[in-house]
Each structure stands twice: as C-alpha cells, then as structure tokens.
C-alpha cells in the first residue's frame, strides 16, 4: 500500500504538484484568517480565489516552468539531482547549471511573472471583499514601488530554497518543495505575529514580500500595556523632572529610587537643547511609597532637576468599558507642521482611545530626515471585518493625503483589565 502511494508523485507529477499547491494555498489562507485576522467565520469566497491561484499558477504555471521549461533548458538537471553529494561537487558543469536555474528563477521568473500575478490576485480578492472594482493598474504600480523591497525579502528565503530545489529535488518533487517552503513561511509568520490586518494580505498565499518580512521583524514588539495593569498589589507613581543637562543625572535618580524600593517600569528620558527631561512610571510597595517620595524630594543632589511626583490611581472597574481591540499605527514621512495633529485627529474620528504616542525624527537611507509617529490606541468595540477594512481605507487615504513614506496598522486582540 505504502509503495503504491509512493509511486503517485512519480507517475503523476503534474496532478500531484497541482493538488499539493492548491491544498497548501487554501490552508495558508485559512491559517491567516483564523490565527492572524482572528476571524470567527472563514471567508470561503476569498479562500476560493487563493485556492484558484494556487491551482493554476503555483501548481500549473510553475510546473510548466520548473519541470518542462527548465527540463529542456537544462537537460542534465534530473540526472544531476540524482547524484550523490560527492559526485555533485565533482560535476562543475552540473553545479553551474544549478546556479543558472536559480538566477533564471529569481531574477526573471519572480520579478516578471510571479509577483505581478500575486499582486493582481491580491487586488482581486481584496476588491471583492469591499465590493469595489479591482484596480490592476494601480496594484502593478504598487508592486513597482515595492519591487526592490519585495525582491530582497524574496531572495533571503528563496535563494537557499531554490539551491536545494534545483540541486537535490527530482523533477516530480520540485513543485511540492516550493509549496512546502511557502507553507512553512506562512506558518512561521502566523505563529509569531497574530493580528496584523494591514499586512495580512501579504501572507495569504505564502508569498515572501517586503511587507511579510516587516511583519516577522515586528513580531517581537509587544503592544503597549499600562504598567498599572501589570501588578495590582503595588503603588504607582508618576515622576517628571527637567533641568540643565549634566552627566550622571539618570544614575543618580535611579539609584535613589532603587535604594528606597522603587522599580522603574516605563520611562522616557532625553536631552532637549541644554535641558534634560525625564518622565517615568515607578512601582513600589505601598508601605514604602511615602518614604520614597520624601527621600526623593529632599535629596539635595537632585534638586536642580525640579522633580515632581504624583500618585497614579487605578480606574474603578465598572466605570469604563474594557478595551477588546488594540491598534499600533505607525507612519513616517517628511516633517511638516500639522502632521501629528492630522493623524491624531483621524484616530479620534475613528473612536479610538490613545494609550501611547511616540514621535521621533530618523534619517532615511539616503540621509534625509523623516518624521515617525507611533500611536498605540484601543477600542472597547469588537469591530467586525468590514469595520477593520474601512479603518485601513481611511488611513491609507491619509497616507496619500500627507504623502507619507509608510502607514502601517497592526491589530492586537486585547483584554485589558486594570
């Protein structure tokens, strides 16, 4: 029985490759919908669109390319893949053919065929979910803007995979290997990053794009959570201070806090011109709180910092609606007056409560400055999928209005109880 099953991919490589690609693409989209987008009900119309893409392009077109076309262009490919590693090392001509296949695949096939097909499929799916006409010209312009970022991300994953594929896989195993690689990539992203609705479409088909790599790199970032929600048994103090900049201010202040049982959780400290400013949250045992404040304010060495303290009180349960959805909104672009105000006004207009804002100016790769805004906000409403996509449209239109470099939206399901 097992021997018969093992012969299926060898005897029917085309049908086997198309089946694997179709099933893989369908499962990838289901994984994204359930794990990343947190959907309660699967959008089977969308799933059917990506399954069709997997069937015709990933299974059909790529089979014709990797097996038929490459098989004719490189007639010794199958025999080279069957050789032992020692014989492969000795076969210089065969090794060069592997490199030629990788270059043809990564420099010609993916930029000119695969990515345009992927972007058009993505546009077709997303336009159908929003009942609008697909803008294929617009999506190809988007690909042109993202091309180098997408290709660099692609090559990081697929060049090693293609080397293995063309050097070791038999002809019938090439399409299953490609499907396995993209499927594994989707699983890794889904496991590491739950909730990125602005980039979820980048992951649906298991594609490696610049957007999906950004999602993976962002996966280690945690959504802002109020320090007061971390420990209900501690007292909490807000400390602010500013004074003429001097070496050692941070060490002096934090040593005083530690000596009195204080623990710094969140803080922001920076020099602004000749002034050094500090804002921090400190948790402390309730029994030690009063003495900590007294010792801090009476420390003569810290007097030039003009320290101010205030007690932070917990919100009373029942007087507010707990947040169920959190959003991290990041934008960057040329610094101009009103940029922060416009973004903040849009957040307010969407009914979102701002928890944290961070702004800074960073240099671009070309050396020019860019103004970055990161806003953590939340809502007590459990928005449905249409509401979330409407939000993305609003911020994407804001991206064009302000001529921003980036506008990313990251979703995090919450259950914040202070």
N, C-alpha and C positions, 0 to 999 in steps of 0.2 A: 504493500500500500504506500509506504513512505517513498519507495524507489519510484513508483509511478508519479507521485506528486512532485518529486524532484525533477522529473523529466518535463513537466509542464512548461516552465520558463524556457527550457532549451528548445522544445518542439514548437512552442507558440510564443516567441519573444515579443511580437507586436501586441498581441492581445494581453499578455501578461503585463507588459510595460504600461499600457493604457489603463488597465484595471488598477494597478498599483498607484499610478499618478492620480486617477480620479478619486479613489478612496482616500489617499493621503491628503489631497487638497480639500476634500469635504470635511475630513476630521480636523484639519488645521483650522478651518473657518469655525467649526463647532467649538473647538478649544478656545479660540479667540472670543467668540460670543459669550461663552459661559464663564471663562476664567478672567479675561481682560475686561470685557464690557459688562460683565455681571448681569447679563440678560436673564430674565426668568423664562421667556419663551424664545425658542430659536427661530430666526428669520429664515425660513426654508427657501424663500424666493432668492435671497442673497446667496444662500448656500448652493442653490442650483446653478446660479451664474458662475460661481467659482469652480464648482464641480465640472461645469462645461468647459471652462478654461483649462482645468487640469486634464480633461479627456482629450480635447482637440489639440491644445498647444503643448502642454507638458508631456502628454503621452504620445500624441500623433506627430506633431511637427518635430519635437526633439528626438523621437525615434528615427524619423526620416533623416535628421541631421547627423546624430551621433552614430547610428548604425549604418545607414545606407550611404549617405554622402561621405562621411569620414572613412567608411569602409572602402570606398572607391578611391578617395584621395590618398589614403594611406593603407594600401593593400596588405601590408605586413603587420597591421595593428593587432589582429586577433592572435596571430602566432606569437607576437612579442609578449602579449599579456599572459600567454600560457607558459612562458619560460620561467625558470627558476630565477631567484634574485641574482645569483652569481652569473648566470647567463645573460641577464638583462644588463648588468654592469659591463660585460664584455661587448655587448651589441651597441656600438656607438651610433650607428645609423638608426636603429630602433629607438634609442633614447632621444635622438634629435627629432624623430617623428612624434614622440610624445610631447615634446616642447612645442612643436609646430601645432599640434592639435589643441594644446592649452591656449596658445596665442590666438588661434583662429576662433576658439570658443569664447574667450574672454575679451578679445579686442574687436571682434567683428560681430559674432552672433549676439552676445548680450547687449551691447550698445545699440545695434541697428535693428534687432528683431525682438528679443525678449522683453526689454524694458518698455518699448513702445506698446507692445501687446499687453503688458502688465498694467501700465498706466491707463490704457483705454478700457481694459476690463474693470479696473477700479472705478473709473469715471462712470461707466455704465451701471455698475452696482449701486454706487452712492447716489446717482441721479434718480434711479428707480425708487430708492427708499425715500427720496424727498419730492417725488412726483414732478421733477423738472427734466427738461431735455438735456441729454448728455452733450457736453462741450468738449469734443475730441481735439479740436484745435487748441483750446485752452489747456487741456491736460498735457498735450505734447509740448506746449510752451513751458509748462511746469517741469516736465521731465528735462527739457533743455537747461533750465535754471538749476536743477538738482543733479545734473548728469555727473559731474566730477565727484560730488559727494557720494552719490549712489555707486559709482564705479569703484571708488576707493574702498567703500564698505563691502562691495561685492567681492573684490579681489582678496580682501583679508580672509574671507571664508572660502571662496570658491577656487582660488588658485591651488591651495593644498588639496582640496577635494578633487579638482579636475586632474591633478597629477596622479592621484591614486586611481581615479576612474580610468584614465587612458593607459596607465601603466600596468594595472593589475586586473581590472574587471573584464570578463569575457563579454562579447558583444551583447548577449542577451541580458547581462547584468548591469549595463550602463544606465538605462533608464531607472531601474529600481534603486541604484546607488544615488542618482540625482534626487529622486523622491525622498530617500532616507535622509539625505543631508538637509534638504529644505524642511522636512518634517521635524528633524531634531532641532533645527534652528528655531522653529516656531514654538516647540515645547520649552526650550530654554527661556525664550522671551516671555512666554505665558507664565512660567513658574516664577520668574524673577520680577516681573513688572505687571501687577494687576491694576488695571484701571485707566490706562492711557487712551482716552477716547479720541484725541486729536491724531494719534499715530496708529490706532488700531487697524486702520485700513492698510497700513504699510505691511502688516504682518499676516493678513488674511491668507494669502496664497503661499506662505512660507518664503516670501521673497526677502532677499537681503538688500535693503536700501539704506541710504544715509539716515532716513528717519527711523528705521527699525534699530540701527546701531545706536542712535541717540537714546532711544527708549531703553536699551540694555544698559548703557552707561549711566542713565538716570535712575536705574532700578535700585541703586544703593542709597539714594536720597530718601529720607523719611519726611512725610508730610508734617508740617508744624503742629505741635500739640502743646497746649498751655502747660507750663511747668506745674501749675497748681493742680492739674488733673493727674499728676503722677504720684503724689503722696498726700493722702488725706489726713495724715496724723501729724503733719509738720505745720509750723507757722511760716508765712511767706512775706518777704519784704522786698519792696522796690527801692533800689538805691540809684540815685542820679548824682553826678558830680562833674564839675568842669573847673579848669584853672590853667595857668600858664604851664605849657609843656615842660616836663622835666624827666630825666632818666630815672626810672625806678618807681614811678607812681603806681603802676599795676602791681608790682611785687609788694610794695608797702601796704596797699589797700587789701589785697587778697590774703596776705599774712595776718593782718589784723582780724579779718573775717574768720579765717581758719582757727586762729587762737581762741576765738570766742564761740566756736561750734557752728559757724555758718558755712553753708555749702552753696557755691555759685553754680547755677544750672544754665540759664540763658544770659548772655551778655553781649553788649556791643561797645567797643572801645576804639576810638580813633582820634588822630590829630587833625584839627581843622585850623589851618594857619598856625598861629602861635599858641592856640588853645588845645588842651587835651580833654576830650569829653568821654564820659562813662555812663552807661545805663545797664543795670544788671538786676536779675532776679536772684534772691538768696533764700534758701530754705533753712530753717533752724528749729531745734527742739523748742516747743512752746515755753518750757521752763527757762531757757537760756536767751529768749528773744529780747527781753527788756535790758539785760546786762550787755548784750551785744550792741544794741543801739546806743546805750550810754557810753560804752568804751569807744565806739566808733566816732561819735560826735565830739568826744573830749580828747581825742588823740591830736596833740599839737602839731605833729609832723604832717598830718593830713588836712590841717586847717585851710591851707591855700586852695584845696580842691572844692571848698564850699559844698560839702556833702549834704544831701537831703535824703531823708528816708520816709517811706510811707508804708503802712500795713496793707497787705492785699487780702481781701476777704472773698471767700467762696460765694458764688452765686447760689441762691437758695433753690433747691430742686422744686420744680412746680411753677416757678416764676418765669421760666423761659422754655422754649421748645428745643430739645437737644438736636444737635446737628447730625444729619444722616449722610450727607454728601459733602466732600471737601474738594476744592479745586486749587491747583497750583497753576497760576497764569504767569508765563514768562514772556517778556517782549524786549526787543532791543532794536536800536536804530540811531540815526543821527540825533544828537542832543538838541532840543529846541524847547522854548517856553511853552508850557501847557500840555506837554506830552503826558506827564504823570496825572495831571488833572483830568485829561480826556479818558485815559484808561480807567482811573478810579471812578469816574462818573459812569462809565459803561458798566463796571462791576456793580455799582449801586443800582443802576437801572435794571439789572437782571435780578435784583432782590437778594444779592449775596452779601453776607456779613464778613467784613475784612478782619482777619485774625492777625496778619503779619504782612508788612511791606518792607522790602529791601531794595534800595536803589544804589547803583554804582556806575562809574564810568570805566570801561575797559577798552584796551586797544584791540583793533581788528588785526587780522593777519597782514594787512597792507600798511599798518601803522597808524591809521586814522582812528579817532576815539568813537566809541559807541556807548549810548546811554542804556543801561539794563534795568528793567523793572521786574521784580519777582513778587507776586501777590499770592498769599495763602488766604483763601476765603471759604466759606461754607454756607450751607442752607439746611433748614430743617425740613424741607420738602423733598420727598423721594421722586425726583424727576424721572419721567419716562424717557424712552429712547428718542422720541421726536423732540422733546424739550431740550435734551442734551445736544442734539444736532442743530437745533435752532440757535443755541448758545454759541456753538462753534461758528456758525454762519455770521453771527453778529461780530465776533472777534476777528474773524478772517476778513470781514469787510473793513473793520477798524485797521487791520494790518495794511490794507491798500490805501486807506484814507491818510494814515500817518506815514506811509511809505517806509514801513518798518523792515528790518532785515529778517526778523523772526517773530512769530507769535505762536507759542506752544501752550497747549492746555492739557493738564494732567488731572485725571479723576482719581479720587481715593474714597472708597466707601468708609464711612465713619460711624462711630457710636460713642460720641464724646459725652461723658457724664462727669461733671466737676463735683 
